[in-house]
């Protein structure tokens, strides 16, 4: 169980902002394209993998067990097993943790793990009443019966419901994710100005990183029309405080502060990492980029789900005998600006940690110069199934660039959970 887990390579697609219609790539297409390019540069053949694990929350109807589809399309062969975990926003992180478990149990040495999502292709759903009507229509045997059915059909029955709205709404507390962010804003007295300022910082940092070539983990995509997609396309480097201030609240129109501008972008994307045991590193002559030390999962009130990173990182650090100051870089998924700011305040609140987590709080939060130094999901996008893998992948690249020894990737999870992964540099 003390088996070292190495990250030896990784890649992700550009994150493409959803623009009200199906994007150019299905989730399986995204995963296949990125994975094919990643595997092509490895010293082992795709069929040398022991497992392929791909997180995804909303695969299409023809993408059941999307991991297996991608594995076969990438040339892994019939004998490489593949499976698809789903833990909402942390599905990609769960894929990595599951890969670690397989290696530590001695059941694998070489695993391709990651996540994918095409939120722009989340379907429109018909109501149950229309489905019932359609079944009756198909069973009608006469013109008279069909005319009667037409007379029964109401306009409201024809109105489709975006499946994404269901997916982003917690069925237990009846709140969508934006409403949970509003809860945090009220609990921690977070102003609209603070949210917008954080969003501007995310875009500015991501734009600066893009200009400096700090997203070299991105591999290009080409669609069926020959259009090239080489970079995240949701960045707004020219956005201003006044621009954000003009946006209306989305989730609480009368009293709220959470807008589209200070929330993560709905987007499409995929990310993969190659994980290896020490045996695989030696056998294939691999050069590790980093080591996965530990992963923590915790749960909390779904109505406050955005605080999941605090609940997950506190026990993670305690278990590994670390202080907040021992972590050189942090990647915290920016579901909402309010959610990130709430986490920062909760980390500093000793009473919150004692009463809500049952542990001593660190009493400090990650400093600005160590947190999301290249921006986050507000600027880059949040393809739900891929985000956990994206956080770890970019953390590894940022650690190597900055000469950092330790890093933590963490995110909140719809349904009231948090996940966090501790990474160490390979010396």
HELIX and SHEET records of a PDB file:
HELIX    1   1 UNK A   27  UNK A   40  1                                  14    
HELIX    2   2 UNK A   46  UNK A   48  5                                   3    
HELIX    3   3 UNK A   66  UNK A   73  1                                   8    
HELIX    4   4 UNK A   88  UNK A   90  5                                   3    
HELIX    5   5 UNK A   91  UNK A  104  1                                  14    
HELIX    6   6 UNK A  119  UNK A  121  5                                   3    
HELIX    7   7 UNK A  128  UNK A  139  1                                  12    
HELIX    8   8 UNK A  143  UNK A  152  1                                  10    
HELIX    9   9 UNK A  155  UNK A  158  5                                   4    
HELIX   10  10 UNK A  163  UNK A  167  1                                   5    
HELIX   11  11 UNK A  177  UNK A  187  1                                  11    
HELIX   12  12 UNK A  192  UNK A  211  1                                  20    
HELIX   13  13 UNK A  241  UNK A  245  1                                   5    
HELIX   14  14 UNK A  278  UNK A  284  1                                   7    
HELIX   15  15 UNK A  302  UNK A  307  5                                   6    
HELIX   16  16 UNK A  308  UNK A  319  1                                  12    
HELIX   17  17 UNK A  324  UNK A  326  5                                   3    
HELIX   18  18 UNK A  337  UNK A  348  1                                  12    
HELIX   19  19 UNK A  350  UNK A  352  1                                   3    
HELIX   20  20 UNK A  353  UNK A  357  3                                   5    
HELIX   21  21 UNK A  368  UNK A  370  5                                   3    
HELIX   22  22 UNK A  377  UNK A  380  1                                   4    
HELIX   23  23 UNK A  384  UNK A  402  1                                  19    
SHEET    1   A 7 UNK A  16  UNK A  17  0                                        
SHEET    2   A 7 UNK A 267  UNK A 276 -1                                        
SHEET    3   A 7 UNK A   5  UNK A  12 -1                                        
SHEET    4   A 7 UNK A 290  UNK A 299 -1                                        
SHEET    5   A 7 UNK A 417  UNK A 425 -1                                        
SHEET    6   A 7 UNK A 406  UNK A 413 -1                                        
SHEET    7   A 7 UNK A 329  UNK A 332  1                                        
SHEET    1   B 5 UNK A  16  UNK A  17  0                                        
SHEET    2   B 5 UNK A 267  UNK A 276 -1                                        
SHEET    3   B 5 UNK A 110  UNK A 118 -1                                        
SHEET    4   B 5 UNK A  51  UNK A  55  1                                        
SHEET    5   B 5 UNK A  81  UNK A  83  1                                        
SHEET    1   C 2 UNK A 124  UNK A 125  0                                        
SHEET    2   C 2 UNK A 161  UNK A 162 -1                                        
SHEET    1   D 2 UNK A 169  UNK A 170  0                                        
SHEET    2   D 2 UNK A 175  UNK A 176 -1                                        
SHEET    1   E 2 UNK A 221  UNK A 222  0                                        
SHEET    2   E 2 UNK A 228  UNK A 229 -1                                        
END                                                                             
